[in-house]
Amino acid sequence: MLNKGPYIVEAVTVLTNILQRMEQHQYKKNIPAAGPSYCRTRL
């Protein structure tokens, strides 16, 4: 169990790193793309 062992600090560091990298990927997916209405108004 991590909460009773000597590896808790390392485990939290690894999990923090993973979550930070996943947030960056999630942010890229949430950027709105130009839809058809944008393309029609630009012609």
Buried (B, 14 or more C-beta within 10 A) or exposed (E): EEEEEEEEEEEEEEEEEEEEEEEEEEEEEEEEEEEEEEEEEEE
